[in-house]
Amino acid sequence: MLFGYTENSLGQSKECFVRHVKFAKGKSSAILRGQLEPCRSRIYKLRARAGQRMKVSLSPDFNDLVFSIQGTKFLPAPTYSFVLEGIHKNGVAEWEGVLPNDDVYEIWLSRPAVTNKRQRRTVPYRLNIEID
């Protein structure tokens, strides 16, 4: 069982833009398209249940974007984290796994900064989310 809604959150910082994912009635997947500005992040939130399988992929793979997924509930051993198991601390471009809790999950999309060169161009992306 999934639910979501779209809203622009008030009081957002300039660095992070939050979007709530809304699945079409009877659907269990969504494709989200957008463009990410240099040195910015975007957060997608969705509610899902423990035991559901989630698959997330980001494309195109040549534009240096990554994501991480975390819940709002602290995970027990061995992770002791909010970040889901199998997500690298620097982010990933695709992930698949079973969700550990009934929770609101956040997908943090980011563009890692490069210290020796200022990022100037906005990059397009497509984030595919599937939940069974």
JOQUIQUI-V915648 format. One record per backbone hydrogen bond with DSSP energy under -0.5 kcal/mol. NH is the residue of the N-H (numbers start at 1). CO is the residue of the C=O. Records with the same first field share a line. If there is no record, write none. Layout:
NH = CO ; CO
This chain:
3 = 47
9 = 7 ; 18
12 = 9
17 = 41
18 = 16
19 = 43
21 = 45
23 = 21
27 = 24
30 = 129
32 = 30 ; 127
34 = 125
36 = 123
37 = 35
40 = 37
41 = 15
42 = 109
43 = 17
44 = 107
45 = 19
46 = 105
47 = 3
48 = 103
51 = 99
52 = 49
54 = 52 ; 97
55 = 130
56 = 95
57 = 128
58 = 93
59 = 126
63 = 60
66 = 110
67 = 92
68 = 108
70 = 106
71 = 82
75 = 81
79 = 76
80 = 76
84 = 69
87 = 84
88 = 86
91 = 88
92 = 67
95 = 56
97 = 54
99 = 52
103 = 48 ; 101
105 = 46 ; 103
106 = 70
107 = 44
108 = 68 ; 106
109 = 42 ; 107
110 = 66
111 = 40
112 = 64 ; 110
115 = 113
117 = 114
123 = 36
125 = 34
126 = 59
127 = 32
128 = 57 ; 126
129 = 30 ; 127
130 = 55
131 = 28
132 = 53
